[in-house]
Amino acid sequence: MNKVSIANKTNIKLNTSNKKKKNKVLSILLLLFFIGLFCLIMIPFYAITLSAFKPGESLIRYGLNLKFDLNIMSLDNFKFLFTGDHDYFIWFKNSMFITIIQVTLTLFISAFVAYGFAAYDFKGKNFLFICVLLIMMIPFEILLLPLYTLINDLGMMNSFSAIILPGIANAGTIFFFRQYLRSVPKEIIAAGS
């Protein structure tokens, strides 16, 4: 019996050592895979960083490339950004304003619409939700020209509202909010009112 138990213990030790070796090899292979994936993902960031130090003529002539050439690299683009005669910071302020307003209004309106779809039963609810799903299937490029003519007819050209209003009731956001709100138990919603 002692010989059998000793043999079982050695087999167990061999099996665990083989598993450890396999796990170690797998860990090394996964590490190499993720290092390679990281390098692949960082290539665009590297190219953009290099391009920030290259003159505009070089970018127009050779495009976005990975060539590192100290002879043409300079800080002129950054000097122009902070001291030049341009409206960059006005553009940045406008972009931040539009983004903050549009995201806030989209979340607010989409949450209300989705709550209506998730919490209430009313006639035509399924039909309206199918309409929301159908709107999600229409590519935005198809809507560009009708949106342009609508905004032009309403006299909203060259205004922030022309950019903000068309994207407020986003069908995708309504869909995701509705799916989440359906998972919340109705008792919790009733307890909040």
Phi and psi restraints in degrees (value plus and minus 20) as a CYANA .aco file:
   2 ASN   PHI     -84.6   -44.6
   2 ASN   PSI     -57.6   -17.6
   3 LYS   PHI     -86.4   -46.4
   3 LYS   PSI     -58.2   -18.2
   4 VAL   PHI     -87.5   -47.5
   4 VAL   PSI     -63.8   -23.8
   5 SER   PHI     -86.5   -46.5
   5 SER   PSI     -55.9   -15.9
   6 ILE   PHI     -86.7   -46.7
   6 ILE   PSI     -60.5   -20.5
   7 ALA   PHI     -85.1   -45.1
   7 ALA   PSI     -60.6   -20.6
   8 ASN   PHI     -83.3   -43.3
   8 ASN   PSI     -60.9   -20.9
   9 LYS   PHI     -83.9   -43.9
   9 LYS   PSI     -61.9   -21.9
  10 THR   PHI     -87.6   -47.6
  10 THR   PSI     -56.9   -16.9
  11 ASN   PHI     -84.2   -44.2
  11 ASN   PSI     -60.5   -20.5
  12 ILE   PHI     -83.8   -43.8
  12 ILE   PSI     -61.9   -21.9
  13 LYS   PHI     -83.9   -43.9
  13 LYS   PSI     -62.1   -22.1
  14 LEU   PHI     -84.4   -44.4
  14 LEU   PSI     -61.7   -21.7
  15 ASN   PHI     -83.6   -43.6
  15 ASN   PSI     -62.9   -22.9
  16 THR   PHI     -87.8   -47.8
  16 THR   PSI     -56.1   -16.1
  17 SER   PHI     -89.1   -49.1
  17 SER   PSI     -56.4   -16.4
  18 ASN   PHI     -85.1   -45.1
  18 ASN   PSI     -61.3   -21.3
  19 LYS   PHI     -83.5   -43.5
  19 LYS   PSI     -59.6   -19.6
  20 LYS   PHI     -84.0   -44.0
  20 LYS   PSI     -60.0   -20.0
  21 LYS   PHI     -85.4   -45.4
  21 LYS   PSI     -62.6   -22.6
  22 LYS   PHI     -84.5   -44.5
  22 LYS   PSI     -61.7   -21.7
  23 ASN   PHI     -83.7   -43.7
  23 ASN   PSI     -57.1   -17.1
  24 LYS   PHI     -87.6   -47.6
  24 LYS   PSI     -62.7   -22.7
  25 VAL   PHI     -84.4   -44.4
  25 VAL   PSI     -63.6   -23.6
  26 LEU   PHI     -82.3   -42.3
  26 LEU   PSI     -60.7   -20.7
  27 SER   PHI     -83.2   -43.2
  27 SER   PSI     -61.9   -21.9
  28 ILE   PHI     -85.5   -45.5
  28 ILE   PSI     -63.2   -23.2
  29 LEU   PHI     -83.8   -43.8
  29 LEU   PSI     -62.3   -22.3
  30 LEU   PHI     -83.6   -43.6
  30 LEU   PSI     -60.6   -20.6
  31 LEU   PHI     -81.5   -41.5
  31 LEU   PSI     -64.6   -24.6
  32 LEU   PHI     -84.4   -44.4
  32 LEU   PSI     -59.6   -19.6
  33 PHE   PHI     -81.3   -41.3
  33 PHE   PSI     -67.0   -27.0
  34 PHE   PHI     -91.6   -51.6
  34 PHE   PSI     -50.2   -10.2
  35 ILE   PHI     -85.0   -45.0
  35 ILE   PSI     -63.9   -23.9
  36 GLY   PHI     -83.2   -43.2
  36 GLY   PSI     -61.5   -21.5
  37 LEU   PHI     -83.7   -43.7
  37 LEU   PSI     -60.7   -20.7
  38 PHE   PHI     -81.5   -41.5
  38 PHE   PSI     -64.7   -24.7
  39 CYS   PHI     -82.2   -42.2
  39 CYS   PSI     -59.9   -19.9
  40 LEU   PHI     -84.8   -44.8
  40 LEU   PSI     -61.2   -21.2
  41 ILE   PHI     -89.7   -49.7
  41 ILE   PSI     -52.3   -12.3
  42 MET   PHI    -100.2   -60.2
  42 MET   PSI     -30.4     9.6
  43 ILE   PHI     -77.9   -37.9
  43 ILE   PSI     -67.6   -27.6
  44 PRO   PHI     -82.3   -42.3
  44 PRO   PSI     -58.0   -18.0
  45 PHE   PHI     -85.0   -45.0
  45 PHE   PSI     -58.9   -18.9
  46 TYR   PHI     -83.0   -43.0
  46 TYR   PSI     -64.8   -24.8
  47 ALA   PHI     -84.7   -44.7
  47 ALA   PSI     -60.0   -20.0
  48 ILE   PHI     -87.3   -47.3
  48 ILE   PSI     -61.0   -21.0
  49 THR   PHI     -83.6   -43.6
  49 THR   PSI     -63.6   -23.6
  50 LEU   PHI     -81.3   -41.3
  50 LEU   PSI     -62.0   -22.0
  51 SER   PHI     -85.7   -45.7
  51 SER   PSI     -47.6    -7.6
  52 ALA   PHI     -84.8   -44.8
  52 ALA   PSI     -45.3    -5.3
  53 PHE   PHI    -118.4   -78.4
  53 PHE   PSI     -20.9    19.1
  54 LYS   PHI    -117.9   -77.9
  54 LYS   PSI     130.4   170.4
  55 PRO   PHI     -89.4   -49.4
  55 PRO   PSI     136.2   176.2
  56 GLY   PHI     -79.9   -39.9
  56 GLY   PSI     -55.0   -15.0
  57 GLU   PHI     -82.2   -42.2
  57 GLU   PSI     -58.0   -18.0
  58 SER   PHI     -86.0   -46.0
  58 SER   PSI     -59.4   -19.4
  59 LEU   PHI     -87.1   -47.1
  59 LEU   PSI     -58.9   -18.9
  60 ILE   PHI     -89.1   -49.1
  60 ILE   PSI     -59.9   -19.9
  61 ARG   PHI     -94.1   -54.1
  61 ARG   PSI     -66.6   -26.6
  62 TYR   PHI    -127.0   -87.0
  62 TYR   PSI     -28.9    11.1
  63 GLY   PHI      55.3    95.3
  63 GLY   PSI    -191.4  -151.4
  64 LEU   PHI     -99.3   -59.3
  64 LEU   PSI      90.4   130.4
  65 ASN   PHI    -154.0  -114.0
  65 ASN   PSI     154.6   194.6
  66 LEU   PHI    -121.1   -81.1
  66 LEU   PSI      -8.4    31.6
  67 LYS   PHI     -94.0   -54.0
  67 LYS   PSI     104.1   144.1
  68 PHE   PHI    -119.3   -79.3
  68 PHE   PSI      86.6   126.6
  69 ASP   PHI    -147.8  -107.8
  69 ASP   PSI      88.1   128.1
  70 LEU   PHI     -88.6   -48.6
  70 LEU   PSI     -40.5    -0.5
  71 ASN   PHI     -88.0   -48.0
  71 ASN   PSI     -51.2   -11.2
  72 ILE   PHI    -123.3   -83.3
  72 ILE   PSI     -29.2    10.8
  73 MET   PHI     -99.3   -59.3
  73 MET   PSI     120.9   160.9
  74 SER   PHI    -178.0  -138.0
  74 SER   PSI     155.0   195.0
  75 LEU   PHI    -119.9   -79.9
  75 LEU   PSI      -3.1    36.9
  76 ASP   PHI     -81.1   -41.1
  76 ASP   PSI     -57.9   -17.9
  77 ASN   PHI     -82.8   -42.8
  77 ASN   PSI     -60.6   -20.6
  78 PHE   PHI     -91.4   -51.4
  78 PHE   PSI     -56.9   -16.9
  79 LYS   PHI     -83.5   -43.5
  79 LYS   PSI     -61.5   -21.5
  80 PHE   PHI     -86.5   -46.5
  80 PHE   PSI     -57.7   -17.7
  81 LEU   PHI     -80.9   -40.9
  81 LEU   PSI     -63.9   -23.9
  82 PHE   PHI    -112.9   -72.9
  82 PHE   PSI     -37.3     2.7
  83 THR   PHI    -145.3  -105.3
  83 THR   PSI     -29.8    10.2
  84 GLY   PHI     -96.7   -56.7
  84 GLY   PSI     151.5   191.5
  85 ASP   PHI    -113.3   -73.3
  85 ASP   PSI      73.3   113.3
  86 HIS   PHI    -176.8  -136.8
  86 HIS   PSI     155.5   195.5
  87 ASP   PHI    -132.6   -92.6
  87 ASP   PSI       9.0    49.0
  88 TYR   PHI     -77.0   -37.0
  88 TYR   PSI     -66.3   -26.3
  89 PHE   PHI     -90.8   -50.8
  89 PHE   PSI     -46.9    -6.9
  90 ILE   PHI     -88.6   -48.6
  90 ILE   PSI     -62.2   -22.2
  91 TRP   PHI     -81.8   -41.8
  91 TRP   PSI     -62.6   -22.6
  92 PHE   PHI     -83.6   -43.6
  92 PHE   PSI     -63.4   -23.4
  93 LYS   PHI     -82.7   -42.7
  93 LYS   PSI     -62.2   -22.2
  94 ASN   PHI     -83.0   -43.0
  94 ASN   PSI     -62.3   -22.3
  95 SER   PHI     -82.9   -42.9
  95 SER   PSI     -62.6   -22.6
  96 MET   PHI     -85.5   -45.5
  96 MET   PSI     -61.6   -21.6
  97 PHE   PHI     -81.3   -41.3
  97 PHE   PSI     -69.0   -29.0
  98 ILE   PHI     -83.0   -43.0
  98 ILE   PSI     -63.1   -23.1
  99 THR   PHI     -83.4   -43.4
  99 THR   PSI     -67.8   -27.8
 100 ILE   PHI     -83.4   -43.4
 100 ILE   PSI     -66.0   -26.0
 101 ILE   PHI     -85.3   -45.3
 101 ILE   PSI     -66.6   -26.6
 102 GLN   PHI     -87.1   -47.1
 102 GLN   PSI     -62.1   -22.1
 103 VAL   PHI     -84.9   -44.9
 103 VAL   PSI     -64.0   -24.0
 104 THR   PHI     -81.6   -41.6
 104 THR   PSI     -68.7   -28.7
 105 LEU   PHI     -86.7   -46.7
 105 LEU   PSI     -57.6   -17.6
 106 THR   PHI     -83.4   -43.4
 106 THR   PSI     -66.4   -26.4
 107 LEU   PHI     -84.5   -44.5
 107 LEU   PSI     -61.1   -21.1
 108 PHE   PHI     -84.5   -44.5
 108 PHE   PSI     -72.6   -32.6
 109 ILE   PHI     -89.3   -49.3
 109 ILE   PSI     -62.2   -22.2
 110 SER   PHI     -84.4   -44.4
 110 SER   PSI     -55.1   -15.1
 111 ALA   PHI     -85.6   -45.6
 111 ALA   PSI     -61.2   -21.2
 112 PHE   PHI     -84.7   -44.7
 112 PHE   PSI     -65.6   -25.6
 113 VAL   PHI     -84.5   -44.5
 113 VAL   PSI     -64.6   -24.6
 114 ALA   PHI     -85.4   -45.4
 114 ALA   PSI     -56.7   -16.7
 115 TYR   PHI     -84.1   -44.1
 115 TYR   PSI     -58.3   -18.3
 116 GLY   PHI     -81.8   -41.8
 116 GLY   PSI     -61.8   -21.8
 117 PHE   PHI     -88.9   -48.9
 117 PHE   PSI     -56.0   -16.0
 118 ALA   PHI    -104.5   -64.5
 118 ALA   PSI     -56.5   -16.5
 119 ALA   PHI    -119.2   -79.2
 119 ALA   PSI     -46.3    -6.3
 120 TYR   PHI    -131.7   -91.7
 120 TYR   PSI     127.7   167.7
 121 ASP   PHI    -127.2   -87.2
 121 ASP   PSI     100.2   140.2
 122 PHE   PHI    -162.9  -122.9
 122 PHE   PSI     140.9   180.9
 123 LYS   PHI     -86.6   -46.6
 123 LYS   PSI     110.3   150.3
 124 GLY   PHI      65.6   105.6
 124 GLY   PSI     -11.4    28.6
 125 LYS   PHI     -81.8   -41.8
 125 LYS   PSI     -66.3   -26.3
 126 ASN   PHI     -86.6   -46.6
 126 ASN   PSI     -58.7   -18.7
 127 PHE   PHI     -82.3   -42.3
 127 PHE   PSI     -65.2   -25.2
 128 LEU   PHI     -84.7   -44.7
 128 LEU   PSI     -58.1   -18.1
 129 PHE   PHI     -89.2   -49.2
 129 PHE   PSI     -55.9   -15.9
 130 ILE   PHI     -82.8   -42.8
 130 ILE   PSI     -57.3   -17.3
 131 CYS   PHI     -81.2   -41.2
 131 CYS   PSI     -60.3   -20.3
 132 VAL   PHI     -82.5   -42.5
 132 VAL   PSI     -63.6   -23.6
 133 LEU   PHI     -84.0   -44.0
 133 LEU   PSI     -58.5   -18.5
 134 LEU   PHI     -85.9   -45.9
 134 LEU   PSI     -57.0   -17.0
 135 ILE   PHI     -83.2   -43.2
 135 ILE   PSI     -55.2   -15.2
 136 MET   PHI     -83.9   -43.9
 136 MET   PSI     -46.7    -6.7
 137 MET   PHI    -102.8   -62.8
 137 MET   PSI     -33.0     7.0
 138 ILE   PHI    -103.9   -63.9
 138 ILE   PSI     102.3   142.3
 139 PRO   PHI     -83.8   -43.8
 139 PRO   PSI     124.3   164.3
 140 PHE   PHI     -83.5   -43.5
 140 PHE   PSI     -48.1    -8.1
 141 GLU   PHI     -81.3   -41.3
 141 GLU   PSI     -51.2   -11.2
 142 ILE   PHI     -90.1   -50.1
 142 ILE   PSI     -49.2    -9.2
 143 LEU   PHI    -106.9   -66.9
 143 LEU   PSI     -30.2     9.8
 144 LEU   PHI     -79.3   -39.3
 144 LEU   PSI     -70.9   -30.9
 145 LEU   PHI     -86.2   -46.2
 145 LEU   PSI     -66.8   -26.8
 146 PRO   PHI     -81.4   -41.4
 146 PRO   PSI     -57.4   -17.4
 147 LEU   PHI     -84.5   -44.5
 147 LEU   PSI     -60.4   -20.4
 148 TYR   PHI     -81.9   -41.9
 148 TYR   PSI     -66.6   -26.6
 149 THR   PHI     -86.9   -46.9
 149 THR   PSI     -56.8   -16.8
 150 LEU   PHI     -83.8   -43.8
 150 LEU   PSI     -66.1   -26.1
 151 ILE   PHI     -85.4   -45.4
 151 ILE   PSI     -58.1   -18.1
 152 ASN   PHI     -85.5   -45.5
 152 ASN   PSI     -63.1   -23.1
 153 ASP   PHI     -86.9   -46.9
 153 ASP   PSI     -50.9   -10.9
 154 LEU   PHI    -102.0   -62.0
 154 LEU   PSI     -24.9    15.1
 155 GLY   PHI      52.8    92.8
 155 GLY   PSI      10.7    50.7
 156 MET   PHI    -124.1   -84.1
 156 MET   PSI      -6.6    33.4
 157 MET   PHI     -83.5   -43.5
 157 MET   PSI     129.1   169.1
 158 ASN   PHI      37.1    77.1
 158 ASN   PSI      23.1    63.1
 159 SER   PHI    -157.9  -117.9
 159 SER   PSI     140.7   180.7
 160 PHE   PHI     -86.1   -46.1
 160 PHE   PSI     -54.9   -14.9
 161 SER   PHI     -83.7   -43.7
 161 SER   PSI     -48.7    -8.7
 162 ALA   PHI     -86.1   -46.1
 162 ALA   PSI     -46.2    -6.2
 163 ILE   PHI    -111.0   -71.0
 163 ILE   PSI     -58.0   -18.0
 164 ILE   PHI     -98.1   -58.1
 164 ILE   PSI     -68.5   -28.5
 165 LEU   PHI     -81.3   -41.3
 165 LEU   PSI     -61.7   -21.7
 166 PRO   PHI     -83.2   -43.2
 166 PRO   PSI     -42.4    -2.4
 167 GLY   PHI    -123.2   -83.2
 167 GLY   PSI     -11.2    28.8
 168 ILE   PHI     -89.7   -49.7
 168 ILE   PSI     -72.2   -32.2
 169 ALA   PHI    -110.7   -70.7
 169 ALA   PSI      62.5   102.5
 170 ASN   PHI    -105.4   -65.4
 170 ASN   PSI     104.7   144.7
 171 ALA   PHI     -84.8   -44.8
 171 ALA   PSI     -57.2   -17.2
 172 GLY   PHI     -84.4   -44.4
 172 GLY   PSI     -61.1   -21.1
 173 THR   PHI     -87.2   -47.2
 173 THR   PSI     -60.1   -20.1
 174 ILE   PHI     -81.0   -41.0
 174 ILE   PSI     -64.6   -24.6
 175 PHE   PHI     -80.3   -40.3
 175 PHE   PSI     -68.5   -28.5
 176 PHE   PHI     -87.2   -47.2
 176 PHE   PSI     -58.9   -18.9
 177 PHE   PHI     -82.8   -42.8
 177 PHE   PSI     -63.4   -23.4
 178 ARG   PHI     -81.2   -41.2
 178 ARG   PSI     -64.4   -24.4
 179 GLN   PHI     -81.7   -41.7
 179 GLN   PSI     -60.5   -20.5
 180 TYR   PHI     -87.1   -47.1
 180 TYR   PSI     -66.7   -26.7
 181 LEU   PHI     -86.3   -46.3
 181 LEU   PSI     -46.1    -6.1
 182 ARG   PHI     -89.5   -49.5
 182 ARG   PSI     -45.6    -5.6
 183 SER   PHI    -101.5   -61.5
 183 SER   PSI     -35.6     4.4
 184 VAL   PHI     -98.9   -58.9
 184 VAL   PSI     108.0   148.0
 185 PRO   PHI     -81.8   -41.8
 185 PRO   PSI     121.7   161.7
 186 LYS   PHI     -85.5   -45.5
 186 LYS   PSI     -42.4    -2.4
 187 GLU   PHI     -85.8   -45.8
 187 GLU   PSI     -57.0   -17.0
 188 ILE   PHI     -87.6   -47.6
 188 ILE   PSI     -61.6   -21.6
 189 ILE   PHI     -85.0   -45.0
 189 ILE   PSI     -62.1   -22.1
 190 ALA   PHI     -86.1   -46.1
 190 ALA   PSI     -53.3   -13.3
 191 ALA   PHI     -87.6   -47.6
 191 ALA   PSI     -46.3    -6.3
 192 GLY   PHI    -100.1   -60.1
 192 GLY   PSI     -34.5     5.5
